[in-house]
Amino acid sequence: MVFRAPIRSVATAARQSLKIGMLPADGIGREVLPGAKAAILALGSSIPKTEFIDLLAGFEYFTKTGTALPDETVEVLKSECDCALFGAVSSPSRKVAGYSSPIVALRKKMDLYANIRPVKSVSVNPEGAPGVDLVVIRENTECLYVKQETQTVGEHGKEARATRLITERASRRIGELAFKMALERPRKHLTVIHKSNVLSITDGLFRETVRAVPTLPGVDGKYDDVTVAEQLVDSAVYRLFREPEIYDVMVAPNLYGDILSDAAAALVGSLGLVPSVNAGDSFVMGEPVHGSAPDIAGQNIANPLAAIRSAAMMLRHIGYGDGADRIERAVDSVLREGRVLTPDLGGKSKTSEVVDEVTKRI
């Protein structure tokens, strides 16, 4: 994959053990997260002795208890875990009294302000260049995801309103991360995604703040080699499908980033291939981009590769780049060979069979 350098440098030499919080949550999350665990265990002694801590969250848990994210889960993540993996959540499209998405809440409570989603195709030739190789960096804590909505009754019936929050602080730190990642990639190209021709205040603030990162005190020309472009979000989606090769690193507010990265998954064949990490300054949580897929849950046909790749991204972030490389090479090898694939990729293999094939190659 394309996520090569950790966002923060973590001293790993003194770590005697590695504690990973496991939040399978709903649907196929419970089927793909074991695959990520198996991939990590396949690394053996090349990483510290690993302990997996099972934690509760999700819509199904909410239906049983009235809470989607127990305080105990957050406390254990903060006090006991070095990192975490999240499966998938079945957030309903209808309003459910008292329910709020646990993954959205986790990003806020753990201050995981960056959602980093690499989208990369696998070339037939191991030495060949991929046709698609981009990263979507999504601001993770605000925009419409602050979930401040009201509904009133006006002269013409019901009226619904949502608050969209864009702050200079959040835009600056996601911008700093985007510039840093662009600088570390060969093309050194950054595209700022917005709709400030219409949303001139909110998207205008995001655009201006991100573009101003090279002028911040202490930067001193650090990003002179980064080429900066910008694109309106609607035309960005169009160009993503027509000419994906123009993009390298894309940075966007929360909602746009969510939509763009899901759309980009179509370029590489399936949502089941696209990983991500939710990252802050002191914690990281891997999360496959796909949802809970209730239509296939329980059938052992869900694609585990996004979860496995998310585990690799998580490991790289906390300093285990060699282990991450081994996992990623194994996944790429399975995809390149094309013999053991789940139905979303045109194959007939089971989830467990794909996991076994990857772990054998690690």
Disulfide bonds with the S-S distance in Angstrom:
none
